[in-house]
């Protein structure tokens, strides 16, 4: 996208930032009060933990300077301090855990909800370029990574920072040289760990993208498992998936080997600090510069620092993996929306149903136009059939009318209103589509039919199902209208899915109806009966019907014949036959009521 091009997003979509830091802040800002409370609690927990060696020092000093029965008197204060610090560490940590339980599910919900809401407003072209499973996986992984990133900062990096600061201060009080030694080690270790972790980020991003791709391939293969069985391609699918799994293995191996090199660094650095601190502390003790208690505290602090430093290095690697996941999610989902409502868009109110294409130019690739100055008017209440070979422009005509795509120039008007200047929801509420291969939700039959109008009662649902000849097969199902249809309606036959889709549209009762081979999966007897019911349901609606079986549209008021993006003939069935042109040749050559192949037509 050019730098000067404004980022286009739908008005109703959440205003998601494209910057990673801003996106995380967008997700957590609602919980800022609770997050501040967690910072305070984590600070208390870290201070309580790091001061334990100080309490041990006080106990050791008490023992060293006590004799006889005075020992317990001298140790009372240090022991109470140790007990208090241990109790504080427990109370602060568990209180922080309780706040985390409150925030975590809601933060994940907020992130998931925002990403899904943004995703909804992408155009069909976007969804045609991405696996549905990969998109779902990306949303889930991004939401989870936002949680992990926030927890890493709050529960790992912040406490470790407090630990380093307090321990360095304590050691500086014991002996300046010892404190500077540890401070220098911490600075070098943290800097190198951060640098190494940033070098790991591309590996982590690549690994996340590969995992998402593999997930999409698995979903795609599972969705088409019946095709694999019908073509005896189960082994082929396993081999096909194995190639992507092997790519994931190689990507993971590169990532993990890099992480292993980082761990070599952290273990060597930790050993150097451990040996160096012990040796230097022994030298200071031997010289009488520090006492036994100081020596014990120094060793204890060094071991705590080493433990936290190892944890820090590991957390850096995980942190950048989470950051990579979020970056991939933003790159995939938070893109400009191709089709958005105009700022001054108005709701479309259809009173007549007049449709006009006025000098419309469109191409999926602008360099290869499908339509060039297309002009056509469909009058209110007309029932119009669209015929032509595959690729002639019929589906593109309907797609433009549904505003699935935007024309490069020209206007599409409904009752005189340019559909590019109306709210998309108002357009879709008043245009019904029965597709050739309808998709159903994995919900009950009742819910799928009622999707056409959410507020109707059961009687209206059953009446629509009866008109669509779906009532008979629904009633014999084990749970009737409450039966689940399976993913995309897989539990139903093609004809049953089509009848449910027809019932859904009958219930919607929109003033414009589009039929895309709406009865192609039905037997002839059922098709004839449903066609009669559809004719009654059409009433005075404006109807556009795409058909390859010309007999199904011969009775319509008007037929438009498409060829290579042009309307080459326009008229009633008998008029077009009398012209003995393209439609006449199609009619006479159709086999079993269907259009011939384009190649056959050209020979003719």
C-alpha positions as CSV (number, residue, x, y, z in Angstrom):
1,X,0.0,0.0,0.0
2,X,1.5,3.4,-1.0
3,X,2.6,5.6,2.0
4,X,0.2,8.4,1.1
5,X,-2.9,6.1,0.7
6,X,-5.2,6.4,3.7
7,X,-5.9,3.2,5.6
8,X,-9.5,2.3,4.6
9,X,-11.6,0.5,7.2
10,X,-15.3,-0.1,7.6
11,X,-17.1,2.5,9.8
12,X,-18.5,-0.2,12.1
13,X,-15.3,-2.2,12.4
14,X,-13.2,-1.7,15.5
15,X,-10.5,0.9,15.1
16,X,-7.6,-1.6,15.5
17,X,-4.1,-0.1,15.3
18,X,-1.6,-1.7,12.8
19,X,1.3,-1.0,15.1
20,X,2.1,-3.9,17.4
21,X,2.6,-1.8,20.6
22,X,-0.5,0.3,20.0
23,X,-2.5,-2.9,19.3
24,X,-1.5,-4.4,22.6
25,X,-2.3,-1.2,24.4
26,X,-5.7,-1.1,22.6
27,X,-6.4,-4.6,24.0
28,X,-5.3,-3.9,27.6
29,X,-6.4,-0.3,28.1
30,X,-9.8,-1.3,29.5
31,X,-8.1,-3.2,32.3
32,X,-5.5,-0.5,33.2
33,X,-6.7,-0.3,36.8
34,X,-6.4,-4.0,37.4
35,X,-3.1,-4.1,35.6
36,X,-1.7,-1.3,37.8
37,X,-2.9,-3.3,40.8
38,X,-1.0,-6.3,39.5
39,X,2.2,-4.2,39.1
40,X,1.9,-3.3,42.8
41,X,1.3,-6.8,43.9
42,X,4.2,-8.2,41.7
43,X,6.5,-5.5,43.1
44,X,5.6,-6.7,46.7
45,X,6.1,-10.3,45.8
46,X,9.5,-9.6,44.2
47,X,10.7,-7.4,47.1
48,X,9.6,-10.0,49.6
49,X,11.5,-12.7,47.7
50,X,14.7,-10.8,47.2
51,X,14.9,-9.6,50.8
52,X,14.9,-13.2,52.1
53,X,18.8,-13.4,51.9
54,X,18.9,-10.2,53.8
55,X,16.9,-11.8,56.6
56,X,19.3,-14.8,56.4
57,X,22.2,-12.4,56.8
58,X,20.5,-10.9,59.9
59,X,20.1,-14.4,61.4
60,X,23.7,-15.3,60.6
61,X,25.0,-12.1,62.2
62,X,22.7,-12.8,65.2
63,X,24.2,-16.2,65.6
64,X,27.7,-15.0,65.2
65,X,27.3,-12.3,67.9
66,X,25.3,-14.4,70.4
67,X,26.4,-16.6,73.2
68,X,24.5,-18.8,75.7
69,X,20.8,-18.1,76.3
70,X,20.9,-14.7,74.5
71,X,20.9,-16.3,71.1
72,X,17.1,-16.6,70.8
73,X,16.6,-13.1,72.1
74,X,19.0,-11.8,69.4
75,X,17.3,-13.9,66.7
76,X,13.7,-12.9,67.4
77,X,13.7,-9.8,65.1
78,X,15.5,-11.6,62.2
79,X,13.2,-14.6,62.5
80,X,10.1,-12.4,62.5
81,X,11.5,-10.6,59.5
82,X,12.0,-13.9,57.6
83,X,8.5,-15.0,58.5
84,X,7.0,-11.7,57.5
85,X,8.9,-11.6,54.1
86,X,7.8,-15.2,53.4
87,X,4.2,-14.5,54.3
88,X,4.3,-11.3,52.2
89,X,5.7,-13.1,49.2
90,X,2.8,-15.7,49.4
91,X,0.1,-13.1,50.0
92,X,1.3,-10.8,47.2
93,X,1.8,-13.6,44.7
94,X,-1.6,-15.2,45.3
95,X,-3.4,-11.9,45.2
96,X,-1.7,-11.2,41.9
97,X,-2.8,-14.6,40.7
98,X,-6.4,-13.8,41.7
99,X,-6.3,-10.5,39.7
100,X,-4.8,-12.5,36.8
101,X,-7.7,-14.9,36.8
102,X,-10.1,-11.9,36.6
103,X,-8.3,-10.3,33.7
104,X,-7.0,-13.2,31.6
105,X,-10.3,-14.6,30.1
106,X,-11.7,-11.1,29.5
107,X,-8.6,-9.9,27.8
108,X,-8.6,-12.9,25.5
109,X,-12.3,-12.4,24.8
110,X,-11.8,-8.7,24.0
111,X,-8.9,-9.4,21.6
112,X,-10.7,-12.3,19.9
113,X,-13.9,-10.3,19.6
114,X,-12.1,-7.3,18.1
115,X,-10.2,-9.3,15.6
116,X,-13.3,-11.3,14.5
117,X,-15.3,-8.1,14.2
118,X,-12.6,-6.6,12.0
119,X,-12.4,-9.7,9.9
120,X,-16.1,-9.7,9.2
121,X,-15.8,-6.5,7.1
122,X,-13.3,-7.9,4.6
123,X,-14.6,-8.4,1.1
124,X,-15.2,-11.8,-0.5
125,X,-12.0,-11.5,-2.4
126,X,-10.1,-11.5,0.9
127,X,-11.8,-14.7,2.1
128,X,-11.1,-16.3,-1.3
129,X,-7.4,-15.8,-0.7
130,X,-7.2,-17.3,2.8
131,X,-8.1,-20.6,4.4
132,X,-10.9,-20.3,6.9
133,X,-9.2,-22.6,9.3
134,X,-5.9,-20.6,9.1
135,X,-7.8,-17.3,9.8
136,X,-9.6,-18.9,12.8
137,X,-6.2,-20.2,14.0
138,X,-4.6,-16.9,13.5
139,X,-7.3,-15.1,15.6
140,X,-7.0,-17.6,18.4
141,X,-3.2,-17.6,18.4
142,X,-3.0,-13.8,18.3
143,X,-5.4,-13.4,21.2
144,X,-3.5,-15.9,23.3
145,X,-0.2,-14.3,22.4
146,X,-1.5,-10.9,23.6
147,X,-2.3,-12.5,27.0
148,X,1.1,-14.1,27.2
149,X,2.9,-10.9,26.2
150,X,1.1,-8.9,28.9
151,X,1.8,-11.6,31.5
152,X,5.5,-11.8,30.5
153,X,5.8,-8.1,31.2
154,X,3.8,-8.1,34.4
155,X,4.8,-11.4,35.9
156,X,8.3,-12.0,34.6
157,X,10.1,-8.9,33.4
158,X,8.8,-6.5,36.0
159,X,9.6,-8.7,39.0
160,X,13.0,-9.6,37.6
161,X,13.7,-5.9,37.2
162,X,12.8,-5.3,40.8
163,X,15.0,-8.3,41.9
164,X,18.0,-6.9,40.0
165,X,17.5,-3.4,41.4
166,X,17.1,-4.5,45.0
167,X,19.8,-7.1,45.0
168,X,22.3,-4.7,43.4
169,X,21.4,-2.1,46.0
170,X,22.0,-4.6,48.9
171,X,25.3,-5.7,47.5
172,X,26.5,-2.1,47.0
173,X,25.8,-1.6,50.7
174,X,27.8,-4.7,51.6
175,X,30.8,-3.8,49.4
176,X,30.9,-1.4,46.5
177,X,33.1,-3.7,44.4
178,X,30.9,-6.6,44.9
179,X,27.8,-4.6,44.0
180,X,29.5,-3.2,40.9
181,X,30.6,-6.7,39.8
182,X,27.0,-8.0,40.0
183,X,25.6,-4.8,38.4
184,X,28.0,-5.0,35.5
185,X,27.2,-8.7,35.0
186,X,23.4,-8.0,35.0
187,X,23.8,-5.2,32.5
188,X,25.9,-7.2,30.1
189,X,23.7,-10.4,30.5
190,X,20.4,-8.5,30.0
191,X,21.8,-6.6,27.0
192,X,23.1,-9.7,25.3
193,X,20.0,-11.7,26.1
194,X,17.8,-9.0,24.6
195,X,20.0,-8.8,21.5
196,X,20.0,-12.6,21.0
197,X,16.2,-12.7,21.5
198,X,15.7,-10.0,18.8
199,X,17.8,-12.1,16.5
200,X,15.5,-15.0,17.2
201,X,12.3,-13.0,16.3
202,X,12.4,-13.8,12.5
203,X,12.7,-17.5,13.4
204,X,9.8,-17.3,15.7
205,X,7.6,-15.4,13.1
206,X,8.5,-17.9,10.4
207,X,7.6,-20.8,12.8
208,X,4.3,-19.1,13.7
209,X,3.4,-18.6,10.0
210,X,4.3,-22.2,9.2
211,X,2.1,-23.5,12.0
212,X,-0.8,-21.4,10.8
213,X,-0.4,-22.7,7.2
214,X,-0.2,-26.3,8.4
215,X,-3.4,-25.8,10.5
216,X,-5.1,-24.4,7.4
217,X,-4.1,-27.4,5.3
218,X,-5.4,-29.8,7.9
219,X,-8.7,-28.0,8.0
220,X,-8.9,-27.9,4.2
221,X,-8.2,-31.6,4.0
222,X,-10.6,-32.5,6.8
223,X,-13.3,-30.4,5.1
224,X,-12.8,-32.3,1.9
225,X,-12.4,-35.8,3.5
226,X,-15.3,-37.2,1.5
227,X,-13.7,-36.2,-1.8
228,X,-10.5,-37.9,-0.7
229,X,-12.4,-41.1,0.0
230,X,-14.4,-41.0,-3.2
231,X,-11.2,-40.6,-5.2
232,X,-9.3,-43.1,-3.1
233,X,-6.8,-40.4,-2.2
234,X,-6.4,-40.9,1.6
235,X,-2.7,-41.9,1.1
236,X,-2.2,-38.9,-1.2
237,X,-3.6,-36.5,1.4
238,X,-1.3,-38.0,4.0
239,X,1.7,-37.5,1.7
240,X,0.5,-34.0,0.7
241,X,0.1,-33.0,4.4
242,X,3.4,-34.7,5.3
243,X,5.2,-32.2,3.0
244,X,3.9,-29.2,4.9
245,X,4.5,-31.0,8.3
246,X,8.1,-31.6,7.2
247,X,8.4,-27.9,6.4
248,X,7.1,-27.1,9.9
249,X,9.7,-29.6,11.4
250,X,12.6,-27.8,9.5
251,X,11.3,-24.4,10.6
252,X,11.0,-25.6,14.2
253,X,14.4,-27.1,14.1
254,X,16.1,-23.9,13.0
255,X,14.2,-22.0,15.7
256,X,15.0,-24.5,18.5
257,X,18.7,-24.7,17.5
258,X,19.0,-21.0,17.8
259,X,17.3,-21.1,21.2
260,X,19.8,-23.8,22.2
261,X,22.7,-21.6,21.4
262,X,21.2,-18.9,23.5
263,X,20.9,-21.3,26.4
264,X,24.6,-22.2,26.1
265,X,25.3,-18.5,26.5
266,X,23.1,-18.2,29.6
267,X,24.5,-21.3,31.3
268,X,28.1,-20.2,30.8
269,X,27.3,-16.6,31.9
270,X,25.5,-18.0,35.0
271,X,28.5,-20.2,35.9
272,X,30.9,-17.2,35.6
273,X,28.8,-15.1,37.9
274,X,28.4,-17.9,40.4
275,X,32.1,-18.7,40.6
276,X,33.1,-15.0,40.4
277,X,30.8,-13.9,43.2
278,X,31.8,-16.8,45.5
279,X,35.5,-16.2,44.8
280,X,35.3,-12.4,45.3
281,X,33.1,-12.7,48.4
282,X,35.6,-15.2,49.9
283,X,38.5,-12.8,49.2
284,X,36.6,-10.0,50.9
285,X,35.7,-12.1,53.9
286,X,39.3,-13.4,54.2
287,X,40.4,-9.8,54.1
288,X,38.0,-8.9,56.9
289,X,36.1,-6.5,54.6
290,X,32.7,-8.3,55.0
291,X,31.3,-10.5,57.7
292,X,29.8,-14.0,57.6
293,X,26.3,-12.7,57.3
294,X,27.3,-10.4,54.3
295,X,29.1,-13.4,52.7
296,X,26.0,-15.6,53.1
297,X,23.7,-12.8,51.7
298,X,26.0,-12.2,48.7
299,X,26.0,-15.9,47.7
300,X,22.2,-16.1,48.3
301,X,21.6,-13.0,46.1
302,X,23.9,-14.2,43.4
303,X,22.1,-17.5,43.2
304,X,18.7,-15.7,43.1
305,X,20.0,-13.4,40.3
306,X,21.3,-16.4,38.4
307,X,17.9,-18.2,38.7
308,X,16.0,-15.1,37.6
309,X,18.5,-14.4,34.8
310,X,18.0,-17.8,33.3
311,X,14.3,-17.3,33.5
312,X,14.7,-13.9,31.9
313,X,16.6,-15.3,28.9
314,X,14.0,-18.0,28.4
315,X,11.2,-15.4,28.7
316,X,12.9,-13.2,26.2
317,X,12.7,-16.0,23.6
318,X,9.1,-16.8,24.4
319,X,8.3,-13.1,24.5
320,X,9.5,-12.5,21.0
321,X,7.7,-15.6,19.8
322,X,4.5,-14.1,21.2
323,X,5.3,-10.8,19.6
324,X,5.9,-12.6,16.3
325,X,2.5,-14.3,16.6
326,X,0.8,-10.9,17.2
327,X,2.7,-9.3,14.3
328,X,1.6,-12.1,12.0
329,X,-2.0,-11.7,13.2
330,X,-2.0,-8.0,12.5
331,X,-0.4,-8.5,9.1
332,X,-3.0,-11.0,8.1
333,X,-6.2,-9.6,9.5
334,X,-5.8,-5.8,10.1
335,X,-5.5,-4.9,6.5
336,X,-7.5,-2.1,4.7
337,X,-11.0,-3.1,3.9
338,X,-11.6,-3.3,0.2
339,X,-15.3,-2.3,0.3
340,X,-16.6,0.2,2.9
341,X,-19.7,2.3,3.3
342,X,-19.3,5.9,2.2
343,X,-19.2,8.4,5.1
344,X,-22.6,9.9,4.1
345,X,-24.1,6.5,3.2
346,X,-27.9,6.3,3.6
347,X,-30.0,3.2,4.2
348,X,-31.5,1.7,1.0
349,X,-35.3,1.6,0.9
350,X,-36.6,-0.5,-1.9
351,X,-40.1,0.5,-2.9
352,X,-40.2,-0.7,-6.5
353,X,-37.1,-2.9,-7.2
354,X,-35.8,-1.2,-10.3
355,X,-32.2,-2.2,-11.1
356,X,-30.0,-0.3,-13.5
357,X,-26.4,-0.8,-14.6
358,X,-25.1,2.4,-16.0
359,X,-21.8,2.4,-18.0
360,X,-20.4,-0.1,-15.6
361,X,-16.7,-1.1,-16.2
362,X,-15.3,-3.9,-14.1
363,X,-12.5,-6.4,-14.1
364,X,-11.1,-8.6,-11.3
365,X,-7.8,-7.5,-12.8
366,X,-8.4,-3.9,-14.1
367,X,-6.2,-4.8,-17.0
368,X,-8.6,-7.6,-18.1
369,X,-12.1,-6.1,-17.9
370,X,-15.1,-8.4,-17.7
371,X,-17.6,-5.6,-18.4
372,X,-16.9,-2.5,-20.5
373,X,-19.6,0.2,-20.4
374,X,-22.3,-2.3,-19.5
375,X,-25.8,-0.7,-19.6
376,X,-29.0,-2.6,-18.7
377,X,-32.2,-1.8,-16.9
378,X,-34.4,-4.3,-15.1
379,X,-37.8,-2.9,-14.4
380,X,-39.7,-3.3,-11.1
381,X,-41.3,-6.7,-10.7
382,X,-39.6,-8.1,-13.8
383,X,-38.4,-11.7,-13.6
384,X,-35.2,-11.9,-15.6
385,X,-33.1,-14.9,-16.6
386,X,-29.3,-14.8,-17.2
387,X,-27.8,-17.3,-19.5
388,X,-24.4,-17.8,-21.1
389,X,-21.3,-19.9,-20.8
390,X,-19.1,-20.1,-17.7
391,X,-17.0,-16.9,-17.6
392,X,-19.5,-14.9,-19.7
393,X,-20.2,-12.5,-16.8
394,X,-23.4,-13.8,-15.2
395,X,-22.0,-14.4,-11.7
396,X,-20.0,-11.2,-11.9
397,X,-23.2,-9.3,-12.7
398,X,-24.8,-10.7,-9.5
399,X,-21.6,-10.2,-7.5
400,X,-21.5,-6.5,-8.4
401,X,-25.2,-6.1,-7.6
402,X,-24.6,-7.6,-4.1
403,X,-21.6,-5.3,-3.9
404,X,-19.2,-8.1,-3.4
405,X,-16.9,-6.1,-5.7
406,X,-16.7,-2.5,-6.7
407,X,-16.8,-1.4,-10.4
408,X,-13.9,0.5,-11.6
409,X,-16.3,3.1,-13.1
410,X,-20.0,3.5,-13.7
411,X,-23.0,3.1,-11.4
412,X,-25.3,0.4,-10.2
413,X,-28.6,1.9,-9.2
414,X,-31.5,0.3,-7.3
415,X,-34.6,2.5,-7.3
416,X,-32.4,5.4,-8.4
417,X,-29.9,5.1,-5.5
418,X,-26.3,4.3,-6.3
419,X,-25.5,1.2,-4.2
420,X,-22.0,2.5,-3.5
421,X,-23.6,5.3,-1.6
422,X,-25.9,3.2,0.6
423,X,-25.3,1.1,3.7
424,X,-24.2,-2.4,2.8
425,X,-26.3,-3.9,5.5
426,X,-29.4,-2.2,4.1
427,X,-28.6,-3.5,0.6
428,X,-28.2,-7.1,1.9
429,X,-31.3,-7.0,4.0
430,X,-33.4,-6.3,0.9
431,X,-31.7,-8.6,-1.6
432,X,-32.1,-12.4,-1.2
433,X,-29.8,-15.0,-2.8
434,X,-30.3,-18.7,-3.2
435,X,-26.9,-20.0,-4.3
436,X,-26.2,-23.1,-6.3
437,X,-24.2,-24.6,-3.4
438,X,-25.7,-23.2,-0.2
439,X,-23.7,-23.2,2.9
440,X,-25.4,-23.8,6.3
441,X,-24.2,-23.2,9.8
442,X,-23.4,-26.1,12.1
443,X,-26.6,-25.3,14.0
444,X,-30.1,-26.6,14.1
445,X,-32.4,-26.7,11.1
446,X,-34.7,-24.3,12.8
447,X,-31.8,-21.8,13.4
448,X,-30.6,-22.1,9.8
449,X,-34.1,-21.4,8.4
450,X,-34.8,-18.6,10.9
451,X,-31.5,-16.9,9.8
452,X,-33.7,-15.3,7.2
453,X,-35.7,-13.4,9.9
454,X,-34.5,-13.9,13.5
455,X,-37.7,-12.8,15.2
456,X,-40.2,-15.2,13.7
457,X,-42.0,-17.9,15.5
458,X,-41.9,-21.7,14.9
459,X,-45.1,-21.6,12.8
460,X,-43.6,-19.2,10.3
461,X,-40.4,-21.3,10.1
462,X,-42.5,-24.5,9.4
463,X,-44.6,-22.6,6.8
464,X,-41.4,-21.5,4.9
465,X,-40.1,-25.1,5.2
466,X,-43.3,-26.4,3.8
467,X,-43.2,-24.1,0.8
468,X,-39.6,-25.2,0.1
469,X,-40.6,-28.9,0.5
470,X,-38.2,-29.2,3.4
471,X,-40.8,-29.9,6.0
472,X,-41.2,-33.6,5.1
473,X,-37.6,-34.6,5.5
474,X,-37.1,-32.5,8.6
475,X,-40.0,-34.1,10.5
476,X,-38.6,-37.6,10.0
477,X,-35.2,-36.6,11.4
478,X,-34.5,-37.8,15.0
479,X,-34.8,-34.3,16.5
480,X,-36.9,-32.7,13.8
481,X,-36.3,-29.0,13.5
482,X,-33.8,-29.1,16.3
483,X,-31.5,-31.5,14.4
484,X,-28.0,-30.2,13.8
485,X,-26.9,-30.1,10.1
486,X,-23.2,-30.6,10.6
487,X,-20.4,-28.4,9.4
488,X,-21.5,-26.5,6.2
489,X,-24.6,-28.8,6.3
490,X,-22.7,-32.0,5.6
491,X,-25.3,-34.2,7.3
492,X,-27.8,-33.2,4.6
493,X,-27.9,-34.1,0.9
494,X,-27.3,-31.5,-1.7
495,X,-31.0,-31.3,-2.4
496,X,-31.9,-31.0,1.3
497,X,-29.4,-28.2,1.8
498,X,-30.9,-26.4,-1.2
499,X,-34.4,-26.7,0.2
500,X,-33.3,-25.3,3.6
501,X,-31.7,-22.4,1.8
502,X,-34.9,-21.8,-0.2
503,X,-36.9,-21.9,3.0
504,X,-34.5,-19.4,4.6
505,X,-35.0,-17.0,1.6
506,X,-38.8,-17.4,1.6
507,X,-38.8,-16.4,5.2
508,X,-36.6,-13.4,4.6
509,X,-39.1,-12.1,2.0
510,X,-36.8,-9.5,0.5
511,X,-38.1,-7.3,-2.5
512,X,-35.3,-8.5,-4.8
513,X,-34.6,-12.2,-5.3
514,X,-31.5,-13.7,-7.0
515,X,-31.6,-17.4,-7.9
516,X,-28.2,-18.9,-8.8
517,X,-29.1,-22.4,-10.1
518,X,-31.4,-22.5,-7.1
519,X,-33.0,-25.9,-7.9
520,X,-30.1,-27.6,-9.6
521,X,-29.7,-30.3,-6.9
522,X,-33.4,-31.3,-7.0
523,X,-35.2,-34.0,-8.9
524,X,-37.6,-32.9,-11.6
525,X,-40.8,-33.4,-9.7
526,X,-39.6,-31.6,-6.6
527,X,-38.1,-28.9,-8.7
528,X,-41.4,-28.3,-10.5
529,X,-43.4,-28.1,-7.3
530,X,-40.9,-25.8,-5.6
531,X,-40.7,-23.6,-8.7
532,X,-44.5,-23.2,-8.5
533,X,-44.2,-22.2,-4.8
534,X,-41.3,-19.9,-5.6
535,X,-43.4,-18.2,-8.4
536,X,-46.1,-17.6,-5.8
537,X,-43.6,-16.4,-3.3
538,X,-42.0,-14.1,-5.8
539,X,-45.2,-12.1,-6.2
540,X,-44.2,-8.7,-7.5
541,X,-40.6,-9.1,-6.5
542,X,-37.8,-8.3,-8.9
543,X,-36.2,-11.6,-9.7
544,X,-32.8,-12.4,-11.3
545,X,-32.3,-16.1,-12.1
546,X,-29.0,-17.6,-13.4
547,X,-29.6,-20.9,-15.2
548,X,-27.7,-23.4,-17.3
549,X,-30.8,-25.5,-17.7
550,X,-32.7,-23.2,-20.0
551,X,-36.1,-24.8,-19.4
552,X,-36.1,-23.4,-15.8
553,X,-36.0,-19.8,-17.1
554,X,-38.1,-20.1,-20.3
555,X,-41.2,-18.9,-18.5
556,X,-39.6,-15.7,-17.1
557,X,-40.5,-12.2,-18.4
558,X,-37.2,-11.6,-19.9
559,X,-33.9,-13.3,-20.7
560,X,-30.5,-11.7,-21.0
561,X,-27.9,-13.6,-23.0
562,X,-24.3,-13.0,-21.9
563,X,-21.2,-13.6,-24.0
564,X,-17.7,-12.5,-23.0
565,X,-19.0,-9.7,-20.8
566,X,-21.6,-8.3,-23.2
567,X,-25.3,-8.7,-23.3
568,X,-25.7,-10.0,-26.9
569,X,-29.5,-10.7,-26.8
570,X,-32.4,-9.4,-24.6
571,X,-36.0,-10.5,-24.8
572,X,-38.7,-13.1,-24.0
573,X,-38.1,-16.7,-24.6
574,X,-40.2,-16.9,-27.8
575,X,-38.8,-13.6,-29.1
576,X,-35.3,-14.9,-28.8
577,X,-36.2,-18.2,-30.5
578,X,-37.7,-16.2,-33.4
579,X,-34.5,-14.2,-33.8
580,X,-32.6,-17.5,-34.3
581,X,-29.5,-16.0,-32.8
582,X,-27.3,-17.2,-29.9
583,X,-30.2,-18.1,-27.6
584,X,-31.8,-20.1,-30.4
585,X,-28.6,-22.1,-31.0
586,X,-28.2,-22.7,-27.2
587,X,-31.8,-23.9,-26.9
588,X,-31.6,-26.3,-29.9
589,X,-28.2,-27.6,-28.8
590,X,-28.8,-28.1,-25.1
591,X,-28.6,-31.7,-24.0
592,X,-31.1,-32.8,-21.4
593,X,-32.0,-29.2,-20.8
594,X,-28.4,-28.0,-20.2
595,X,-26.2,-25.7,-22.2
596,X,-23.5,-27.2,-24.4
597,X,-19.8,-26.8,-23.9
598,X,-18.4,-23.5,-25.2
599,X,-16.1,-25.4,-27.5
600,X,-19.0,-27.2,-29.0
601,X,-20.9,-23.9,-29.4
602,X,-17.9,-22.3,-31.2
603,X,-17.8,-25.2,-33.7
604,X,-21.4,-24.8,-34.4
